[in-house]
Amino acid sequence: MNKKESRLRRARKTRARLAELKAVRLAVFRSNSHIYAQIISGCGAKVLAAASTVEPAVRTQVSNGGNKAAAAAVGKLIAERAKAAGIETVAFDRAGFLYHGRVKTLAEAAREGGLKF
């Protein structure tokens, strides 16, 4: 089993648990160059809010999309957009990534922005 398969296996287990709860989830995806965050409805069919380092608004704030500063900017932005959509509580879906580094920074920034999870 390679690194990607291991991550996807961990993600599958988490998502199965969140699907049982029908919880609104904050899904995070991390690539080498960028970080993405989406708030997905409890049924899993609709994206309620999204933010990433690919967006021009974030690109003006940070020069590199693959570092902790960029992750913090995306965390604050996703929290603002969630509040605008009327969402305050989410379940954190780290997509099998370790809760460390950029993923942890994004989560902490989202909490500081007012999201509860």
N, CA, C and O of each residue as an XYZ file, in Angstrom:
468
protein
N       0.851     -1.172      0.000
C       0.000      0.000      0.000
C       0.903      1.244      0.000
O       1.790      1.381      0.843
N       0.666      2.118     -0.933
C       1.499      3.326     -1.002
C       0.892      4.451     -0.172
O      -0.147      4.287      0.466
N       1.562      5.586     -0.196
C       1.180      6.716      0.636
C      -0.231      7.233      0.324
O      -1.010      7.531      1.229
N      -0.542      7.331     -0.966
C      -1.851      7.852     -1.372
C      -2.974      6.899     -0.973
O      -4.015      7.339     -0.485
N      -2.773      5.603     -1.176
C      -3.795      4.622     -0.799
C      -4.038      4.636      0.707
O      -5.179      4.510      1.151
N      -2.988      4.786      1.484
C      -3.123      4.842      2.942
C      -3.939      6.061      3.352
O      -4.813      5.967      4.214
N      -3.654      7.206      2.736
C      -4.388      8.429      3.052
C      -5.859      8.289      2.683
O      -6.734      8.691      3.449
N      -6.134      7.721      1.513
C      -7.515      7.559      1.078
C      -8.277      6.568      1.957
O      -9.481      6.721      2.160
N      -7.589      5.559      2.478
C      -8.218      4.613      3.396
C      -8.612      5.319      4.690
O      -9.715      5.125      5.202
N      -7.708      6.135      5.210
C      -8.026      6.901      6.421
C      -9.176      7.858      6.164
O     -10.046      8.021      7.019
N      -9.193      8.493      4.997
C     -10.258      9.434      4.651
C     -11.604      8.723      4.563
O     -12.621      9.251      5.013
N     -11.608      7.532      3.985
C     -12.852      6.780      3.835
C     -13.468      6.465      5.194
O     -14.683      6.568      5.366
N     -12.640      6.086      6.153
C     -13.137      5.761      7.488
C     -13.759      6.985      8.160
O     -14.819      6.891      8.777
N     -13.098      8.121      8.037
C     -13.608      9.348      8.641
C     -14.905      9.776      7.985
O     -15.862     10.136      8.670
N     -14.942      9.740      6.668
C     -16.137     10.183      5.949
C     -17.325      9.271      6.201
O     -18.465      9.736      6.204
N     -17.086      7.991      6.411
C     -18.179      7.073      6.738
C     -18.787      7.447      8.085
O     -20.007      7.416      8.251
N     -17.937      7.799      9.042
C     -18.413      8.197     10.360
C     -19.195      9.514     10.283
O     -20.230      9.663     10.932
N     -18.702     10.457      9.496
C     -19.392     11.743      9.357
C     -20.701     11.604      8.590
O     -21.649     12.343      8.854
N     -20.769     10.675      7.649
C     -21.998     10.455      6.883
C     -23.105      9.906      7.782
O     -24.276     10.235      7.595
N     -22.736      9.065      8.764
C     -23.726      8.548      9.713
C     -24.341      9.678     10.527
O     -25.539      9.670     10.811
N     -23.512     10.650     10.899
C     -23.977     11.753     11.738
C     -24.765     12.796     10.955
O     -25.451     13.630     11.546
N     -24.669     12.752      9.621
C     -25.298     13.756      8.749
C     -24.821     15.161      9.140
O     -25.605     16.109      9.176
N     -23.531     15.272      9.428
C     -22.961     16.540      9.879
C     -22.453     17.363      8.700
O     -21.951     16.819      7.716
N     -22.591     18.676      8.817
C     -21.969     19.579      7.853
C     -20.473     19.479      8.101
O     -20.031     19.559      9.247
N     -19.685     19.304      7.040
C     -18.264     19.073      7.259
C     -17.391     20.088      6.546
O     -17.733     20.610      5.485
N     -16.258     20.347      7.166
C     -15.224     21.200      6.597
C     -14.161     20.266      6.038
O     -13.360     19.703      6.785
N     -14.161     20.104      4.713
C     -13.231     19.198      4.048
C     -12.012     19.977      3.578
O     -12.137     21.053      2.993
N     -10.834     19.425      3.839
C      -9.575     20.071      3.490
C      -8.806     19.170      2.532
O      -8.728     17.958      2.736
N      -8.241     19.765      1.493
C      -7.335     19.039      0.604
C      -6.049     19.831      0.502
O      -6.067     21.051      0.343
N      -4.940     19.132      0.594
C      -3.633     19.761      0.582
C      -2.825     19.181     -0.570
O      -2.670     17.964     -0.675
N      -2.313     20.047     -1.429
C      -1.374     19.609     -2.457
C      -0.039     20.282     -2.159
O       0.058     21.057     -1.207
N       0.971     20.006     -2.938
C       2.271     20.631     -2.704
C       2.214     22.138     -2.901
O       2.902     22.881     -2.201
N       1.408     22.592     -3.841
C       1.385     24.013     -4.202
C       0.258     24.803     -3.563
O       0.386     26.017     -3.409
N      -0.847     24.160     -3.184
C      -2.036     24.880     -2.732
C      -2.732     24.128     -1.613
O      -2.418     22.972     -1.327
N      -3.689     24.811     -0.983
C      -4.558     24.174      0.011
C      -5.993     24.634     -0.271
O      -6.229     25.800     -0.589
N      -6.925     23.726     -0.152
C      -8.325     23.961     -0.496
C      -9.190     23.593      0.706
O      -8.874     22.654      1.436
N     -10.284     24.332      0.912
C     -11.233     24.025      1.980
C     -12.645     24.202      1.437
O     -12.937     25.169      0.734
N     -13.514     23.254      1.773
C     -14.916     23.316      1.356
C     -15.797     22.986      2.538
O     -15.449     22.137      3.359
N     -16.929     23.645      2.631
C     -17.941     23.269      3.603
C     -19.036     22.572      2.826
O     -19.656     23.157      1.938
N     -19.272     21.303      3.173
C     -20.175     20.429      2.425
C     -21.382     20.110      3.297
O     -21.244     19.869      4.496
N     -22.559     20.109      2.693
C     -23.805     19.862      3.425
C     -23.820     18.465      4.035
O     -23.022     17.602      3.670
N     -24.742     18.263      4.970
C     -24.835     16.989      5.680
C     -25.134     15.809      4.783
O     -24.701     14.693      5.070
N     -25.870     16.032      3.697
C     -26.175     14.941      2.776
C     -24.999     14.680      1.831
O     -24.959     13.643      1.168
N     -24.049     15.605      1.765
C     -22.870     15.429      0.930
C     -23.068     15.809     -0.520
O     -22.196     15.554     -1.352
N     -24.209     16.419     -0.841
C     -24.520     16.701     -2.234
C     -24.227     18.140     -2.648
O     -24.176     18.444     -3.840
N     -24.034     19.027     -1.671
C     -23.920     20.439     -2.016
C     -22.764     21.104     -1.276
O     -22.588     20.910     -0.073
N     -21.985     21.884     -2.007
C     -20.916     22.675     -1.406
C     -21.519     24.016     -0.995
O     -22.033     24.757     -1.832
N     -21.452     24.319      0.300
C     -22.066     25.523      0.830
C     -21.120     26.722      0.810
O     -21.558     27.864      0.667
N     -19.824     26.459      0.955
C     -18.811     27.513      0.913
C     -17.478     26.886      0.544
O     -17.238     25.712      0.827
N     -16.618     27.664     -0.084
C     -15.310     27.154     -0.476
C     -14.286     28.277     -0.455
O     -14.620     29.447     -0.637
N     -13.028     27.896     -0.228
C     -11.918     28.852     -0.277
C     -10.652     28.075     -0.610
O     -10.508     26.912     -0.232
N      -9.740     28.725     -1.320
C      -8.473     28.076     -1.643
C      -7.421     29.113     -1.966
O      -7.724     30.296     -2.122
N      -6.192     28.667     -2.064
C      -5.089     29.556     -2.390
C      -5.017     29.846     -3.879
O      -4.161     30.617     -4.313
N      -5.895     29.247     -4.668
C      -5.930     29.490     -6.111
C      -6.664     30.799     -6.425
O      -6.439     31.405     -7.472
N      -7.538     31.229     -5.513
C      -8.348     32.428     -5.736
C      -7.485     33.689     -5.777
O      -6.526     33.812     -5.014
N      -7.819     34.612     -6.653
C      -7.038     35.853     -6.755
C      -7.001     36.672     -5.457
O      -5.999     37.328     -5.173
N      -8.075     36.641     -4.674
C      -8.109     37.394     -3.416
C      -7.051     36.892     -2.434
O      -6.436     37.680     -1.716
N      -6.847     35.591     -2.409
C      -5.852     35.005     -1.508
C      -4.452     35.159     -2.094
O      -3.488     35.362     -1.355
N      -4.335     35.066     -3.403
C      -3.029     35.172     -4.066
C      -2.384     36.532     -3.816
O      -1.158     36.640     -3.770
N      -3.210     37.578     -3.654
C      -2.645     38.898     -3.383
C      -2.096     38.991     -1.961
O      -1.171     39.762     -1.707
N      -2.657     38.213     -1.029
C      -2.212     38.234      0.368
C      -0.928     37.436      0.575
O      -0.037     37.861      1.311
N      -0.839     36.281     -0.076
C       0.317     35.398      0.140
C       1.005     35.124     -1.192
O       0.360     35.008     -2.234
N       2.323     35.024     -1.131
C       3.071     34.793     -2.367
C       3.116     33.314     -2.730
O       3.087     32.957     -3.908
N       3.186     32.452     -1.711
C       3.289     31.009     -1.938
C       2.035     30.339     -1.372
O       1.677     30.574     -0.218
N       1.377     29.520     -2.163
C       0.154     28.858     -1.717
C       0.389     27.599     -0.915
O      -0.570     27.008     -0.419
N       1.633     27.167     -0.769
C       1.914     25.898     -0.100
C       2.616     26.055      1.227
O       3.461     25.230      1.574
N       2.285     27.110      1.995
C       2.916     27.253      3.309
C       1.862     27.554      4.378
O       0.673     27.663      4.077
N       2.314     27.687      5.629
C       1.387     27.873      6.742
C       0.665     29.216      6.684
O      -0.494     29.311      7.090
N       1.326     30.241      6.193
C       0.683     31.552      6.086
C      -0.507     31.488      5.128
O      -1.550     32.089      5.387
N      -0.350     30.772      4.044
C      -1.438     30.601      3.083
C      -2.580     29.792      3.703
O      -3.753     30.099      3.490
N      -2.228     28.760      4.469
C      -3.244     27.941      5.123
C      -4.038     28.770      6.123
O      -5.252     28.602      6.235
N      -3.370     29.663      6.853
C      -4.064     30.525      7.811
C      -5.009     31.479      7.094
O      -6.115     31.729      7.573
N      -4.588     32.011      5.955
C      -5.443     32.913      5.184
C      -6.691     32.194      4.683
O      -7.787     32.754      4.719
N      -6.532     30.963      4.218
C      -7.675     30.175      3.740
C      -8.596     29.824      4.904
O      -9.816     29.835      4.742
N      -8.035     29.512      6.078
C      -8.844     29.208      7.256
C      -9.726     30.367      7.669
O     -10.903     30.182      7.978
N      -9.157     31.568      7.676
C      -9.946     32.758      8.030
C     -11.025     33.023      6.992
O     -12.155     33.368      7.336
N     -10.672     32.860      5.711
C     -11.627     33.120      4.629
C     -12.785     32.128      4.656
O     -13.934     32.522      4.457
N     -12.503     30.851      4.899
C     -13.581     29.849      4.928
C     -14.496     30.095      6.133
O     -15.702     29.862      6.047
N     -13.938     30.559      7.246
C     -14.763     30.870      8.419
C     -15.693     32.043      8.120
O     -16.863     32.017      8.502
N     -15.184     33.070      7.442
C     -16.025     34.215      7.073
C     -17.158     33.789      6.153
O     -18.308     34.186      6.342
N     -16.824     32.979      5.156
C     -17.839     32.545      4.194
C     -18.862     31.618      4.831
O     -20.033     31.638      4.452
N     -18.439     30.806      5.791
C     -19.371     29.927      6.493
C     -20.347     30.748      7.321
O     -21.547     30.477      7.330
N     -19.829     31.749      8.014
C     -20.701     32.614      8.815
C     -21.699     33.344      7.929
O     -22.858     33.514      8.307
N     -21.255     33.775      6.753
C     -22.153     34.447      5.814
C     -23.251     33.506      5.328
O     -24.363     33.944      5.034
N     -22.936     32.206      5.244
C     -23.919     31.214      4.827
C     -24.772     30.722      5.999
O     -25.677     29.910      5.809
N     -24.487     31.208      7.206
C     -25.277     30.820      8.376
C     -24.825     29.538      9.036
O     -25.616     28.886      9.718
N     -23.584     29.163      8.853
C     -23.053     27.926      9.423
C     -22.076     28.279     10.533
O     -21.158     29.076     10.336
N     -22.282     27.674     11.713
C     -21.379     27.943     12.829
C     -20.671     26.689     13.310
O     -19.551     26.770     13.814
N     -21.304     25.533     13.165
C     -20.726     24.280     13.650
C     -20.496     23.335     12.487
O     -21.388     23.121     11.666
N     -19.298     22.769     12.418
C     -18.942     21.822     11.359
C     -18.178     20.658     11.966
O     -17.714     20.730     13.104
N     -18.055     19.594     11.202
C     -17.181     18.474     11.549
C     -15.949     18.593     10.659
O     -16.072     18.832      9.458
N     -14.778     18.428     11.232
C     -13.535     18.626     10.487
C     -13.156     17.335      9.772
O     -12.945     16.300     10.405
N     -13.074     17.409      8.447
C     -12.690     16.274      7.607
C     -11.324     16.591      7.015
O     -11.216     17.376      6.073
N     -10.284     15.981      7.566
C      -8.922     16.279      7.125
C      -8.492     15.416      5.949
O      -7.334     15.480      5.537
N      -9.390     14.617      5.404
C      -9.166     13.813      4.195
C      -7.987     12.868      4.325
O      -7.281     12.621      3.347
N      -7.767     12.341      5.507
C      -6.681     11.376      5.707
C      -5.331     12.014      5.952
O      -4.371     11.307      6.257
N      -5.226     13.331      5.831
C      -3.959     14.011      6.101
C      -3.751     14.083      7.611
O      -4.716     14.162      8.372
N      -2.500     14.056      8.039
C      -2.202     14.175      9.456
C      -2.584     15.566      9.951
O      -2.449     16.551      9.225
N      -3.057     15.640     11.185
C      -3.396     16.924     11.796
C      -2.090     17.554     12.261
O      -1.718     17.485     13.433
N      -1.404     18.176     11.295
C      -0.055     18.667     11.528
C       0.272     19.674     10.436
O      -0.204     19.536      9.310
N       1.058     20.658     10.742
C       1.513     21.587      9.718
C       0.403     22.442      9.147
O      -0.315     23.112      9.890
N       0.257     22.424      7.812
C      -0.709     23.288      7.132
C      -2.149     22.953      7.479
O      -2.981     23.854      7.585
N      -2.458     21.677      7.659
C      -3.834     21.274      7.989
C      -4.201     21.801      9.377
O      -5.304     22.306      9.583
N      -3.286     21.681     10.309
C      -3.516     22.175     11.673
C      -3.655     23.700     11.679
O      -4.521     24.241     12.368
N      -2.819     24.382     10.927
C      -2.872     25.841     10.852
C      -4.200     26.315     10.283
O      -4.784     27.275     10.787
N      -4.684     25.648      9.232
C      -5.975     25.999      8.645
C      -7.096     25.802      9.669
O      -7.981     26.650      9.786
N      -7.063     24.694     10.407
C      -8.096     24.411     11.402
C      -8.091     25.459     12.515
O      -9.149     25.926     12.934
N      -6.908     25.825     12.990
C      -6.815     26.816     14.057
C      -7.304     28.185     13.600
O      -7.964     28.899     14.355
N      -6.977     28.550     12.354
C      -7.438     29.837     11.807
C      -8.947     29.848     11.645
O      -9.584     30.876     11.879
N      -9.532     28.725     11.249
C     -10.986     28.638     11.100
C     -11.656     28.751     12.470
O     -12.711     29.374     12.595
N     -11.051     28.155     13.489
C     -11.604     28.279     14.846
C     -11.529     29.721     15.323
O     -12.475     30.226     15.927
N     -10.410     30.387     15.056
C     -10.282     31.790     15.450
C     -11.293     32.658     14.701
O     -11.749     33.676     15.222
N     -11.640     32.253     13.483
C     -12.632     32.977     12.694
C     -14.055     32.765     13.159
O     -14.961     33.453     12.688
N     -14.282     31.819     14.084
C     -15.602     31.639     14.650
C     -16.270     30.305     14.387
O     -17.367     30.065     14.889
N     -15.637     29.420     13.608
C     -16.220     28.100     13.383
C     -16.000     27.218     14.622
O     -14.969     27.309     15.289
N     -16.977     26.377     14.908
C     -16.853     25.461     16.046
C     -16.772     24.031     15.513
O     -17.626     23.586     14.746
N     -15.727     23.327     15.935
C     -15.588     21.898     15.637
C     -14.609     21.261     16.578
O     -14.356     20.059     16.486
